Amino acid sequence: MAGKLHPLIQGPRVDLDISDRLLECEEALERSFQDLVERAELAGWKTIEITCALQSLADHHMLAKAANEETDLQIADALNRSHGP
C-alpha cells in the first residue's frame, strides 16, 4: 500500500458483536474522513463532488476486492486441477 497511513485510526475491540462493529468502525474513521473532506473543500471541491467521489471510490474499492478474491479462487482451482491425480 502506497502512501503514509493515518496513525489515529483505532482498531476494533475484540468483545464487540457484529452489530456494534460497523458503528465502531464509523467512529474510528470519522476523524480521518472529516479531515479528508475538509482538505478537499479547501482545495476548491464542492461538497456534492466530494461526496459523490468518495461514494464512487468506496464502490470501486469493494468491486476490486471482490474481483481479486474471485481471481484468487480461480487461480487456486486451476493449480489444484493441474496438480491433481
C-alpha positions in Angstrom: 0.0 0.0 0.0 1.5 3.3 -1.1 1.4 6.5 0.9 1.5 7.3 4.6 -1.1 5.6 6.8 -3.1 7.7 9.3 -1.9 6.7 12.8 -5.1 7.8 14.6 -7.5 5.1 13.5 -8.3 2.7 16.3 -8.8 -1.0 15.6 -11.9 -2.9 16.7 -12.4 -4.2 20.2 -12.4 -7.9 20.4 -15.5 -8.2 22.5 -17.9 -6.4 20.0 -20.7 -8.3 18.4 -21.2 -7.9 14.7 -23.9 -5.2 15.0 -21.6 -2.9 17.0 -18.6 -3.3 14.7 -20.0 -1.1 11.9 -20.8 1.7 14.3 -17.4 1.4 16.0 -15.7 1.4 12.5 -17.5 4.5 11.5 -16.4 6.2 14.7 -12.8 5.2 14.2 -12.8 6.5 10.6 -14.7 9.7 11.2 -11.8 12.0 12.1 -9.8 10.9 9.1 -12.9 11.2 6.9 -13.7 14.7 8.1 -10.0 15.7 7.6 -10.2 14.4 4.0 -13.4 16.2 3.2 -12.1 19.5 4.7 -8.8 19.2 2.7 -10.9 18.6 -0.5 -13.1 21.6 0.3 -10.1 23.8 0.9 -8.7 22.7 -2.4 -11.9 24.1 -4.0 -14.1 21.0 -4.5 -17.8 21.3 -3.8 -19.4 19.1 -1.1 -21.6 17.2 -3.6 -18.5 16.5 -5.7 -16.5 15.2 -2.7 -19.4 13.1 -1.5 -20.0 11.5 -5.0 -16.3 10.9 -5.5 -16.0 9.2 -2.1 -19.0 7.0 -2.8 -17.6 6.1 -6.2 -14.2 5.3 -4.7 -15.8 3.1 -2.0 -17.8 1.2 -4.7 -14.8 0.7 -6.8 -12.8 -0.5 -3.8 -15.4 -3.1 -3.0 -15.7 -4.3 -6.6 -11.9 -4.6 -6.9 -11.7 -6.6 -3.6 -14.4 -8.9 -4.9 -12.7 -9.3 -8.3 -9.4 -10.0 -6.6 -10.9 -12.7 -4.3 -12.6 -14.3 -7.3 -9.3 -14.3 -9.3 -7.5 -15.9 -6.3 -10.1 -18.6 -6.1 -9.8 -19.3 -9.8 -6.0 -19.5 -9.7 -6.2 -21.8 -6.7 -8.7 -24.0 -8.5 -6.6 -24.1 -11.7 -3.5 -25.0 -9.6 -5.4 -27.8 -7.8 -6.6 -29.2 -11.1 -3.1 -29.1 -12.7 -1.6 -31.0 -9.7 -4.5 -33.4 -9.5 -4.4 -37.2 -10.0 
